[in-house]
Amino acid sequence: MQGLPHSADAEREVLGAVLLRADMAPRLVEAGLRPQDFHLERNQLVCRAILDLAETGVAVDEATVREHLLSRKEWHKAGEFRTLSELMDKGAVTGAFEHMCDVVKRYALRRLLVSHGWDVSKMGLESDEPELALERAHKGLRDIAESGKLYTGVTVSDGVKGYMDYIGKVQAGEIADTRVPTGLRRLDEHLGGGLKTGWQVVVMSAAGHGKTAFAVNNLALSAAKAGHPVLICSLEMQAKEVIGRMVAAESGVPVHIHDRTGLDPLDYSRMMRAADVVFGLPIRIIGARHGTVESIMSVARQMKSQYGNLGMVVVDYLQLMRTPEKADASSEEKISGNSGALKLLANELDCVSVVLSQPVLSAKRDKKRPSITQAKGSGSIEDDADLALIPWLPFKVDDNAPRSHAEMGMDKFRHGPQQNLGMEDISWNGKSMRFEEV
């Protein structure tokens, strides 16, 4: 399309310089220019021919480019001798070559932005899932930024300086709350002070052993109370059920009697005080409608923009997530893709990703604490995890075990030694539906 931003002169000068001087081809490669960075089709074909020749070690000049285009049956489409003649007439002087390469790249970036704008407009007009469209719009911008090499990384000198400045501020008390608490002091001690942003925490156990209770009433509530905003994606329970669990955790009034008529006035008073606490916490709950990585990412971005930071994203649970763009993929491929994407979310948004998972059926039948290697669906669940925790309530499989006994297996800790928590460390509070310190 001729109306899109481009510079025909810059394109001619760059390609012409390479055709005139054999030593310029490596500089074109070093500049990172690609055929699609050129607007005119004939220039795209010439650029591809130059790059192909340079890759195979063949000297680049008018004759070799012509032969390559002929061999690909693109000579006529490239404009034949007329194009090569025009390019060589406009060949850039050596000193301006890098500058003209930058000009070509900047125009290419502008065209990508224009094209993306059209795509976003189309999605806005046609999409029935605006959250999904919004995340795709964000992804498109990130892809453009990467293709335009706008993310240049960090030099080690700048990185060391920044890191030590950060450590110095932490030690001086200028930066606090660098860790996200778990609600269990002994666990925090084993982890070096709590969870770190960028980590993926997998919480896996058989049904009824407190994995959702631990994720919501220990991890999420503790994080939010410490001032870290939390997003909970509950794919199995309604939002009111999640809130009921949090109110139970704070009040000690069992959730199963909350809506029973004739509630004890003292219990009701406790619930009201607990509700006031939960009411003021930076927590947002989304349901099954947001059960894709794109939708979760979109809401998480909104929260980070609203609060200025994001502490934790909880997904309950991994095997229930949807992948509409991969409808033909196997169950294992879908689970693996979602697990990896949630790990990337933790890194990109600088938060903790808490992913709940079910074990395979055989692990449920064993009546013993499962291992993270028995996670249902994909070995990548273990691979992606920085920390794998296995809550376990012995009384669920042993009628003689006290109902307060609890364990917390640490099946993986990427950043330090593994340390299980036993009955001498933690207990289970059935009324509050959370794990507590002994």
C-alpha positions in Angstrom: 0.0 0.0 0.0 1.6 3.2 -1.2 -0.1 5.3 1.5 1.9 3.7 4.4 4.9 5.5 5.8 8.2 4.7 4.1 11.2 6.3 2.5 12.0 5.0 -1.0 15.2 7.0 -1.0 16.5 5.4 2.2 15.7 1.9 0.9 17.5 2.6 -2.4 20.5 4.0 -0.6 20.9 1.0 1.7 20.5 -1.6 -1.0 22.5 0.3 -3.5 25.5 0.6 -1.2 25.6 -3.2 -0.8 25.4 -3.7 -4.5 28.3 -1.2 -5.1 30.6 -2.5 -2.4 31.1 -6.2 -1.6 32.2 -5.4 2.0 28.8 -3.8 2.8 26.8 -7.0 2.9 28.1 -8.0 6.4 27.2 -4.5 7.7 23.6 -5.0 6.4 23.5 -8.3 8.3 24.9 -6.6 11.5 22.3 -3.8 11.2 19.6 -6.5 11.6 17.6 -5.4 8.6 15.1 -8.0 7.2 13.3 -8.2 3.9 10.0 -7.2 5.6 11.6 -4.0 6.9 11.5 -2.7 3.3 8.2 -1.3 2.0 8.5 -1.8 -1.7 8.2 -5.5 -2.8 11.0 -5.3 -5.3 13.3 -4.0 -2.5 12.2 -6.9 -0.2 13.2 -9.4 -2.9 16.6 -7.8 -3.4 17.2 -7.7 0.3 16.3 -11.4 0.7 18.7 -12.2 -2.2 21.5 -10.3 -0.5 21.0 -12.0 2.8 20.8 -15.4 1.2 24.1 -14.8 -0.6 25.8 -13.4 2.5 24.7 -16.4 4.5 26.2 -18.9 2.0 29.4 -16.8 1.8 28.9 -15.8 -1.9 30.2 -12.3 -2.8 27.3 -9.8 -3.2 27.2 -7.7 -6.4 24.9 -6.9 -9.3 25.6 -10.2 -11.1 25.2 -12.6 -8.1 22.0 -10.9 -7.0 20.6 -11.2 -10.5 21.5 -14.9 -10.7 19.9 -15.6 -7.3 16.7 -13.8 -8.3 16.6 -15.7 -11.6 17.1 -19.0 -9.7 14.1 -18.2 -7.5 12.0 -17.0 -10.4 11.7 -13.6 -8.9 13.8 -11.6 -11.4 10.8 -10.2 -13.2 8.9 -9.4 -10.0 11.9 -7.6 -8.7 11.9 -5.2 -11.6 14.8 -6.7 -13.5 17.7 -4.4 -14.6 15.7 -1.3 -14.0 15.5 -1.9 -10.2 19.2 -2.8 -9.9 20.2 0.3 -11.9 18.1 2.6 -9.8 19.5 1.1 -6.6 23.1 1.5 -7.7 22.5 5.1 -8.8 21.4 5.9 -5.2 24.0 3.9 -3.3 24.8 5.6 0.1 28.2 6.7 1.0 29.8 4.5 3.7 29.5 7.1 6.5 25.7 7.3 6.1 25.0 3.6 5.8 24.1 2.8 9.5 22.0 6.0 9.7 20.0 5.0 6.6 19.5 1.5 8.0 18.0 3.1 11.1 15.7 5.2 8.9 14.5 2.1 7.1 13.9 0.3 10.4 12.0 3.2 11.9 9.7 3.4 8.9 9.1 -0.3 9.2 8.2 0.1 12.9 5.7 2.9 12.0 4.0 0.6 9.4 3.7 -2.1 12.0 2.0 0.3 14.4 -0.4 1.4 11.6 -1.3 -2.2 10.7 -1.7 -3.1 14.4 -4.0 -0.1 14.8 -6.2 -1.4 12.0 -6.2 -4.9 13.6 -7.2 -3.5 17.0 -10.0 -1.5 15.5 -11.3 -4.6 13.8 -11.1 -6.6 17.0 -13.0 -3.8 18.8 -15.8 -3.9 16.2 -16.1 -7.7 15.9 -14.9 -9.4 19.1 -17.4 -10.8 21.6 -14.7 -11.2 24.2 -13.2 -7.7 24.7 -10.9 -8.9 27.5 -9.3 -11.5 25.1 -9.1 -8.8 22.4 -7.4 -6.4 24.8 -4.7 -8.9 25.7 -4.2 -9.7 22.0 -3.8 -6.0 21.4 -1.2 -5.8 24.2 0.6 -8.9 22.8 0.7 -7.3 19.3 2.4 -4.2 20.8 4.9 -6.4 22.6 5.7 -8.3 19.4 6.2 -5.0 17.6 8.5 -3.7 20.3 10.6 -6.9 20.1 10.7 -6.8 16.3 11.8 -3.2 16.4 14.5 -4.1 18.9 13.1 -1.6 21.5 14.0 -4.0 24.3 17.8 -3.8 24.4 18.4 -5.6 27.6 20.6 -4.6 30.5 24.4 -4.4 30.4 26.1 -6.3 33.2 27.7 -3.1 34.5 24.3 -1.3 34.7 22.7 -4.5 36.1 25.2 -4.9 38.9 25.0 -1.2 39.8 21.2 -1.3 39.9 21.1 -4.5 41.9 23.6 -3.3 44.6 21.7 0.0 44.8 18.6 -2.0 45.5 20.2 -4.2 48.1 21.6 -1.1 49.8 18.2 0.5 50.0 16.8 -2.7 51.5 19.5 -2.9 54.1 19.0 0.8 54.9 15.2 0.3 55.4 14.3 2.5 52.4 12.6 -0.5 50.6 10.5 -2.8 52.7 8.2 -5.8 51.9 10.5 -7.3 49.3 9.0 -10.7 50.0 5.4 -11.9 49.9 4.4 -13.7 53.1 2.8 -17.2 53.1 1.0 -16.9 56.4 3.2 -19.6 57.9 6.3 -18.3 59.7 8.2 -21.5 59.5 7.6 -21.8 55.8 8.7 -18.2 55.3 11.9 -18.9 57.2 12.7 -21.9 54.9 12.1 -19.7 51.9 14.5 -16.9 53.1 11.7 -14.6 54.2 8.8 -15.5 52.0 7.9 -15.8 48.3 9.7 -13.7 45.7 8.1 -12.0 42.8 8.8 -13.9 39.5 8.3 -17.2 41.2 5.7 -19.8 40.1 4.3 -21.7 43.1 2.5 -25.0 42.4 0.1 -26.1 45.1 -0.9 -29.7 44.4 -2.8 -32.3 46.4 -5.8 -34.6 46.3 -9.3 -33.2 46.7 -10.1 -32.2 50.2 -6.6 -31.8 51.5 -6.7 -28.0 51.7 -4.9 -26.8 48.6 -7.6 -24.2 47.8 -7.8 -23.2 51.5 -4.0 -22.8 51.6 -3.9 -20.8 48.4 -6.7 -18.5 49.4 -6.7 -18.3 53.2 -3.0 -18.5 53.7 -1.2 -17.2 50.6 -3.7 -14.7 49.2 -5.0 -13.3 52.5 -1.5 -13.0 53.9 -0.2 -11.3 50.8 -3.1 -8.8 50.7 -2.8 -8.0 54.4 0.9 -7.2 53.8 -0.2 -4.7 51.1 0.4 -6.8 48.0 -2.6 -6.7 45.6 -3.9 -10.2 44.7 -5.9 -11.5 41.8 -7.7 -14.8 42.3 -9.0 -16.7 39.3 -11.4 -19.2 40.6 -12.5 -21.7 38.0 -14.2 -24.1 40.3 -16.0 -21.9 42.8 -18.2 -18.8 42.5 -16.8 -15.5 43.8 -19.1 -15.5 46.8 -17.8 -19.0 47.8 -14.2 -17.6 47.8 -15.3 -14.6 49.8 -17.1 -16.9 52.3 -13.8 -18.8 52.8 -11.9 -15.6 53.5 -14.6 -14.5 56.0 -14.4 -17.9 57.7 -10.6 -17.7 57.9 -10.8 -14.3 59.6 -13.7 -15.0 61.8 -13.3 -18.6 62.8 -16.9 -19.2 61.9 -17.2 -22.3 59.7 -18.3 -21.4 56.2 -20.9 -24.2 56.0 -23.0 -22.5 58.7 -22.8 -18.9 57.3 -26.2 -19.0 55.6 -27.9 -21.2 58.2 -30.9 -19.5 59.8 -30.6 -18.8 63.6 -26.9 -18.0 63.5 -25.4 -17.4 66.9 -25.3 -13.6 67.5 -21.6 -13.8 68.6 -20.7 -15.7 65.5 -22.5 -13.1 63.4 -20.6 -10.3 65.2 -17.3 -12.1 64.4 -18.3 -12.4 60.8 -19.1 -8.7 60.6 -15.7 -7.8 62.0 -14.0 -10.3 59.6 -16.0 -8.9 56.7 -14.7 -5.4 57.5 -11.1 -6.7 57.3 -11.7 -8.5 54.0 -13.6 -5.6 52.6 -10.5 -3.3 52.7 -8.0 -5.8 51.1 -6.6 -5.3 47.6 -8.1 -8.5 46.2 -10.0 -9.1 43.0 -11.8 -12.3 42.1 -12.6 -13.5 38.6 -14.3 -16.6 37.4 -14.6 -19.2 34.7 -15.3 -16.6 32.0 -11.7 -15.4 32.5 -10.3 -18.9 32.3 -7.7 -18.2 29.6 -4.1 -16.9 30.1 -4.9 -13.9 27.9 -7.9 -12.9 30.0 -6.1 -13.4 33.3 -3.1 -11.4 31.9 -5.5 -8.6 30.9 -7.1 -8.3 34.3 -3.7 -8.6 36.0 -2.4 -5.7 34.0 -5.5 -3.6 35.0 -4.8 -4.3 38.6 -1.1 -3.4 38.3 -2.1 -0.2 36.7 -4.7 0.5 39.4 -2.5 -0.3 42.4 1.0 0.5 41.0 2.1 -3.1 41.7 0.8 -6.7 41.8 1.8 -9.2 44.4 0.2 -12.4 43.5 -2.0 -14.2 40.9 -3.8 -17.3 42.1 -5.3 -19.8 39.5 -7.6 -22.5 40.9 -6.9 -24.7 39.1 -4.6 -25.3 36.1 -6.5 -28.3 34.6 -9.7 -26.2 34.2 -8.1 -23.4 32.2 -9.3 -23.0 28.6 -7.1 -22.6 25.5 -9.5 -21.5 22.7 -6.7 -20.7 20.2 -5.4 -24.3 20.5 -8.6 -26.3 20.2 -6.9 -29.2 18.4 -4.1 -29.5 20.9 -3.9 -32.5 23.3 -4.8 -32.1 26.9 -1.1 -32.4 27.9 -0.1 -29.7 25.4 -2.8 -27.3 26.7 -1.8 -27.8 30.3 1.9 -27.4 29.4 1.2 -24.2 27.5 -0.9 -22.7 30.2 1.7 -23.6 32.9 4.5 -22.0 30.9 2.4 -18.9 30.1 1.6 -18.4 33.8 5.3 -18.6 34.6 6.0 -15.9 32.0 3.1 -13.8 33.6 5.0 -13.9 36.9 8.2 -12.7 35.3 6.6 -10.0 33.1 4.3 -8.5 35.8 6.8 -9.0 38.6 4.4 -11.0 40.8 4.1 -14.4 42.4 2.1 -16.9 40.3 0.3 -19.5 42.4 -1.0 -22.4 40.3 -3.2 -25.1 41.8 -3.1 -28.6 40.3 -4.7 -31.9 40.6 -2.7 -35.2 40.9 -3.3 -38.2 38.6 -6.0 -40.6 39.6 -3.5 -43.3 40.9 -2.1 -40.8 43.4 -5.6 -40.2 44.8 -6.0 -44.0 45.4 -2.6 -44.3 47.2 -3.9 -42.6 50.4 -0.5 -41.0 51.0 0.9 -37.6 50.3 1.5 -37.4 46.5 4.6 -36.0 44.8 4.8 -33.2 42.3 5.9 -35.7 39.7 2.3 -37.0 39.9 0.7 -33.7 38.7 -2.1 -34.4 36.3 -1.5 -33.7 32.6 2.1 -32.6 32.1 5.6 -32.9 33.4 6.1 -29.2 32.6 4.1 -28.3 35.7 7.1 -29.5 37.8 9.5 -28.0 35.3 7.9 -24.5 35.5 7.6 -24.4 39.3 10.1 -22.5 41.4 8.4 -24.0 44.5 6.1 -27.0 44.8 4.0 -27.4 47.9 1.9 -30.4 48.8 -0.6 -29.8 51.7 -1.8 -33.0 53.3 -4.4 -33.8 56.0 -3.8 -37.3 57.4 -7.3 -37.6 58.9 -8.7 -37.6 55.4 -7.2 -41.1 54.8 -6.8 -42.3 58.4 -9.8 -42.3 60.7 -7.6 -42.5 63.8 -5.5 -39.3 62.9 -6.4 -36.1 64.9 -8.3 -33.6 62.7 -5.8 -30.9 63.5 -2.8 -32.8 62.2 -1.3 -31.4 58.9 1.7 -31.7 56.8 3.2 -29.5 54.0 5.5 -31.3 51.6 8.1 -29.2 49.7 8.7 -31.3 46.7 10.7 -28.7 44.8 12.5 -25.5 45.7 14.6 -24.1 42.8 16.3 -21.5 44.9 17.4 -23.5 48.0 17.2 -26.7 50.0 13.8 -28.5 50.3 12.3 -28.6 53.8 9.0 -30.3 54.6 6.7 -29.0 57.3 5.5 -31.6 59.7 2.9 -31.9 62.5 5.4 -30.2 64.9 5.4 -27.1 62.6 1.8 -26.6 61.4 -1.7 -27.7 62.1 -5.1 -27.5 60.4 -7.9 -25.3 61.7 -11.1 -26.7 60.2 -13.3 -23.8 61.4 -11.1 -21.2 59.7 -10.2 -23.5 56.9 -6.5 -22.6 56.9 -3.1 -23.9 58.0 -1.7 -22.4 61.2 1.6 -22.5 63.1 1.9 -24.9 66.0 
